Amino acid sequence: MAAEVPVITARVGGVPDILSPDEAALVPPADPMALAAELRAVYRDPGKARERARRARERLRRDFSVEPWLARYERIYQQVSRAAPAALVR
């Protein structure tokens, strides 16, 4: 994703939580024919593959870079500190 290279991956585990079909080619697990078809599709329509790769890189930057994670942690710490008993917060 960071290299802005077209992503072709199996739809397993948390992959569909990280990537959508707009950002990557998601194929069924253990389906070499589907994988081969997606590889051919990249060569048949490189413009579409480049656009998906661009969107994947943008998603990586937007959702998984350091800044969004720090902001999430900061919100958690603020929530916890507001909910903590006064005797524990010094």
C-alpha positions in Angstrom: 0.0 0.0 0.0 2.7 2.5 0.9 4.5 1.8 -2.4 1.3 2.5 -4.3 1.6 -0.9 -6.0 -1.7 -2.6 -7.0 -2.8 -4.9 -4.1 -4.2 -8.4 -4.9 -4.9 -10.4 -1.8 -7.1 -13.2 -0.4 -10.2 -12.2 1.5 -9.0 -13.8 4.8 -8.7 -12.7 8.4 -8.7 -8.9 8.9 -7.8 -8.1 5.3 -11.4 -7.0 4.4 -11.3 -4.7 7.5 -8.2 -3.0 6.1 -9.0 -2.9 2.4 -12.1 -2.5 0.3 -12.7 -3.6 -3.3 -12.1 0.1 -4.2 -8.6 -0.2 -2.9 -7.5 -3.8 -3.7 -8.5 -6.9 -5.6 -9.9 -9.2 -3.0 -10.0 -12.9 -4.1 -11.5 -15.9 -2.3 -8.9 -17.8 -0.2 -7.3 -20.8 -1.8 -8.6 -19.9 -5.3 -5.6 -19.7 -7.7 -7.9 -19.2 -10.7 -9.3 -16.0 -9.1 -5.8 -14.8 -8.2 -4.6 -15.4 -11.8 -7.7 -13.6 -13.2 -6.9 -10.5 -11.0 -3.3 -10.6 -12.0 -4.4 -10.6 -15.7 -6.8 -7.7 -14.9 -4.0 -5.5 -13.7 -2.2 -6.0 -17.0 -5.4 -5.5 -19.1 -6.4 -2.3 -17.3 -3.3 -0.7 -15.6 -5.1 2.6 -15.2 -7.8 1.0 -13.0 -5.1 -0.9 -11.0 -3.1 2.3 -10.5 -6.3 4.1 -9.3 -7.0 1.4 -6.8 -3.4 1.5 -5.6 -3.7 5.3 -5.1 -6.8 4.9 -3.0 -5.1 2.1 -1.0 -2.2 4.4 -0.2 -4.5 7.2 0.7 -6.4 4.9 3.1 -3.1 3.8 4.6 -2.1 7.4 5.2 -5.5 8.5 6.5 -6.3 5.5 8.8 -3.1 3.8 9.7 -0.3 6.4 9.9 1.1 7.7 13.2 -1.1 10.8 13.4 -4.6 9.0 13.4 -3.3 6.4 15.9 -2.0 9.1 18.3 -5.3 11.0 18.0 -7.2 7.8 18.9 -5.0 7.1 21.9 -5.4 10.7 23.1 -9.2 10.4 23.0 -9.0 7.2 25.0 -6.7 8.8 27.6 -9.0 11.8 27.9 -12.1 9.5 28.3 -10.3 7.4 30.9 -9.0 10.4 32.9 -12.5 12.0 32.9 -14.0 8.7 34.2 -11.3 8.0 36.8 -12.1 8.8 40.5 -10.5 12.1 41.6 -8.3 10.4 44.2 -6.5 8.5 41.4 -6.0 11.5 39.1 -3.2 13.7 40.3 
